[in-house]
Amino acid sequence: MTQTRTARLEPILLVAIGGFAGANLRYLVDTLVPASLLATATVNVFGSFALGVVFYEDRFSGRISAPTRRIVATGFLSSFTTYSTFVVGAVTATPVIGLCYVAGSYALGFLGVLVGRALVRPEGGGR
């Protein structure tokens, strides 16, 4: 009975630990990067890159365990990056800056995932 409860709590605890670390690193970035749009773009682009590495490393090699994915992707990266702050920054900026911010953030986010994939892609292309 205790083993079953522990098995059910483990994923929740892993996500919580990752989330705690990601949220605190996000706070640190916000204190170090003065412009809020720049801070949000920085964490979102880095988070896209890191998620690309985790996702494609798992897909290409299968060496990333489910607990590692939970703590890194679901916990850490989801609390480190933020969609809500991204949207607020976009709608509170002037229309031109907001449009550039959205387009640039999406372009750099996609580029981050592609760079992460290229970094872990096996020679010969893989899947």
Sine and cosine of phi, psi and omega as CSV:
sin_phi,cos_phi,sin_psi,cos_psi,sin_omega,cos_omega
0.00,0.00,-0.72,0.69,0.00,-1.00
-0.90,0.43,-0.62,0.78,0.01,-1.00
-0.90,0.44,-0.60,0.80,0.02,-1.00
-0.92,0.40,-0.69,0.73,0.04,-1.00
-0.89,0.46,-0.69,0.73,0.01,-1.00
-0.89,0.46,-0.68,0.73,0.01,-1.00
-0.89,0.46,-0.57,0.82,0.02,-1.00
-0.97,0.24,-0.51,0.86,-0.02,-1.00
-0.99,0.14,-0.43,0.90,-0.07,-1.00
-0.82,0.57,-0.77,0.64,0.00,-1.00
-0.87,0.49,-0.61,0.79,0.00,-1.00
-0.91,0.42,-0.69,0.72,0.01,-1.00
-0.92,0.39,-0.62,0.78,0.03,-1.00
-0.89,0.45,-0.70,0.72,0.03,-1.00
-0.90,0.44,-0.64,0.77,0.00,-1.00
-0.91,0.43,-0.68,0.74,0.02,-1.00
-0.90,0.44,-0.73,0.69,0.03,-1.00
-0.89,0.46,-0.67,0.75,0.02,-1.00
-0.89,0.46,-0.66,0.76,0.04,-1.00
-0.87,0.50,-0.74,0.68,-0.01,-1.00
-0.91,0.41,-0.70,0.72,-0.01,-1.00
-0.90,0.44,-0.67,0.74,0.00,-1.00
-0.91,0.42,-0.63,0.78,0.01,-1.00
-0.95,0.33,-0.62,0.79,0.08,-1.00
-0.91,0.41,-0.61,0.79,0.05,-1.00
-0.87,0.49,-0.69,0.72,0.03,-1.00
-0.88,0.48,-0.66,0.75,0.02,-1.00
-0.88,0.47,-0.69,0.72,0.03,-1.00
-0.88,0.48,-0.68,0.74,0.02,-1.00
-0.87,0.49,-0.54,0.84,0.01,-1.00
-0.98,0.18,-0.44,0.90,-0.04,-1.00
-1.00,0.00,-0.48,0.88,-0.03,-1.00
-0.96,-0.29,0.96,-0.29,-0.18,-0.98
-0.90,0.43,-0.63,0.77,-0.05,-1.00
-0.99,0.14,0.83,-0.56,-0.11,-0.99
-0.90,0.44,-0.61,0.80,0.05,-1.00
-0.90,0.44,-0.64,0.77,0.02,-1.00
-0.92,0.39,-0.67,0.74,0.02,-1.00
-0.88,0.48,-0.72,0.70,-0.01,-1.00
-0.91,0.42,-0.70,0.72,0.02,-1.00
-0.89,0.46,-0.65,0.76,0.00,-1.00
-0.87,0.50,-0.78,0.62,-0.03,-1.00
-0.93,0.38,-0.59,0.81,-0.01,-1.00
-0.94,0.35,-0.63,0.78,0.04,-1.00
-0.94,0.35,-0.71,0.70,0.05,-1.00
-0.88,0.47,-0.66,0.75,0.03,-1.00
-0.89,0.45,-0.62,0.78,0.06,-1.00
-0.89,0.45,-0.69,0.72,0.05,-1.00
-0.87,0.50,-0.76,0.65,-0.04,-1.00
-0.90,0.44,-0.64,0.77,0.04,-1.00
-0.91,0.41,-0.60,0.80,0.08,-1.00
-0.88,0.48,-0.66,0.75,0.04,-1.00
-0.89,0.45,-0.75,0.66,-0.03,-1.00
-0.89,0.45,-0.76,0.65,-0.05,-1.00
-0.88,0.47,-0.77,0.64,-0.07,-1.00
-0.97,0.23,-0.50,0.86,0.11,-0.99
-0.88,0.47,-0.68,0.73,0.05,-1.00
-0.90,0.43,-0.70,0.71,-0.04,-1.00
-0.92,0.40,-0.69,0.73,-0.07,-1.00
-0.98,0.19,-0.63,0.78,-0.12,-0.99
-0.92,-0.40,-0.40,0.92,-0.05,-1.00
0.94,0.35,0.27,0.96,-0.06,-1.00
-1.00,0.03,-0.04,1.00,0.01,-1.00
-0.99,-0.15,0.85,-0.53,-0.06,-1.00
-0.97,0.23,0.32,-0.95,0.04,-1.00
-0.86,0.51,-0.68,0.73,0.04,-1.00
-0.88,0.47,-0.61,0.80,0.03,-1.00
-0.91,0.41,-0.68,0.73,0.05,-1.00
-0.86,0.50,-0.66,0.75,-0.01,-1.00
-0.90,0.45,-0.73,0.68,-0.09,-1.00
-0.95,0.31,-0.61,0.79,-0.07,-1.00
-0.99,0.10,-0.83,0.56,-0.12,-0.99
-0.98,0.22,-0.84,0.54,-0.07,-1.00
-0.96,0.30,-0.65,0.76,-0.04,-1.00
-0.99,0.11,-0.94,0.35,-0.13,-0.99
-0.89,0.45,-0.84,0.54,-0.12,-0.99
-0.93,0.36,-0.54,0.84,-0.01,-1.00
-0.96,0.29,-0.42,0.91,0.08,-1.00
-1.00,-0.05,-0.37,0.93,0.06,-1.00
-0.96,0.29,-0.69,0.72,0.04,-1.00
-1.00,0.00,0.27,-0.96,-0.02,-1.00
-0.43,-0.90,0.82,-0.57,0.05,-1.00
-0.99,0.15,-0.62,0.79,-0.07,-1.00
-0.90,0.44,-0.68,0.74,0.03,-1.00
-0.92,0.40,-0.60,0.80,0.07,-1.00
-0.86,0.52,-0.73,0.68,-0.02,-1.00
-0.92,0.39,-0.69,0.72,0.01,-1.00
-0.88,0.48,-0.68,0.73,0.04,-1.00
-0.88,0.48,-0.63,0.78,-0.02,-1.00
-0.93,0.37,-0.67,0.74,-0.07,-1.00
-0.99,0.15,-0.31,0.95,0.03,-1.00
-1.00,-0.06,-0.17,0.99,0.06,-1.00
-0.99,0.17,0.22,-0.98,0.12,-0.99
-0.88,0.47,0.40,-0.92,-0.05,-1.00
-0.82,0.57,-0.67,0.74,-0.02,-1.00
-0.93,0.38,-0.72,0.69,0.01,-1.00
-0.91,0.42,-0.66,0.75,0.03,-1.00
-0.87,0.50,-0.70,0.71,0.01,-1.00
-0.90,0.43,-0.69,0.72,0.04,-1.00
-0.89,0.45,-0.63,0.77,0.01,-1.00
-0.90,0.44,-0.72,0.70,0.01,-1.00
-0.91,0.42,-0.77,0.64,-0.02,-1.00
-0.88,0.47,-0.71,0.71,0.00,-1.00
-0.91,0.41,-0.65,0.76,0.00,-1.00
-0.90,0.44,-0.70,0.71,0.02,-1.00
-0.92,0.40,-0.69,0.73,0.00,-1.00
-0.88,0.47,-0.72,0.69,0.00,-1.00
-0.94,0.34,-0.54,0.84,0.07,-1.00
-0.90,0.43,-0.73,0.69,0.06,-1.00
-0.89,0.46,-0.67,0.74,0.03,-1.00
-0.88,0.48,-0.64,0.77,0.04,-1.00
-0.86,0.52,-0.71,0.71,0.04,-1.00
-0.90,0.44,-0.69,0.73,-0.01,-1.00
-0.90,0.43,-0.62,0.79,0.05,-1.00
-0.92,0.39,-0.66,0.75,0.07,-1.00
-0.87,0.50,-0.68,0.73,0.04,-1.00
-0.89,0.45,-0.71,0.71,-0.01,-1.00
-0.89,0.46,-0.57,0.82,-0.01,-1.00
-0.90,0.43,-0.59,0.81,-0.07,-1.00
-0.96,-0.27,-0.10,0.99,-0.03,-1.00
-0.89,0.45,0.75,-0.66,0.02,-1.00
-0.93,0.37,0.43,-0.90,0.04,-1.00
-0.88,0.48,0.60,-0.80,-0.04,-1.00
1.00,-0.05,-0.02,1.00,0.11,-0.99
0.99,-0.16,-0.62,0.78,-0.02,-1.00
0.87,0.50,-0.52,-0.86,-0.02,-1.00
-1.00,0.10,0.00,0.00,0.00,0.00
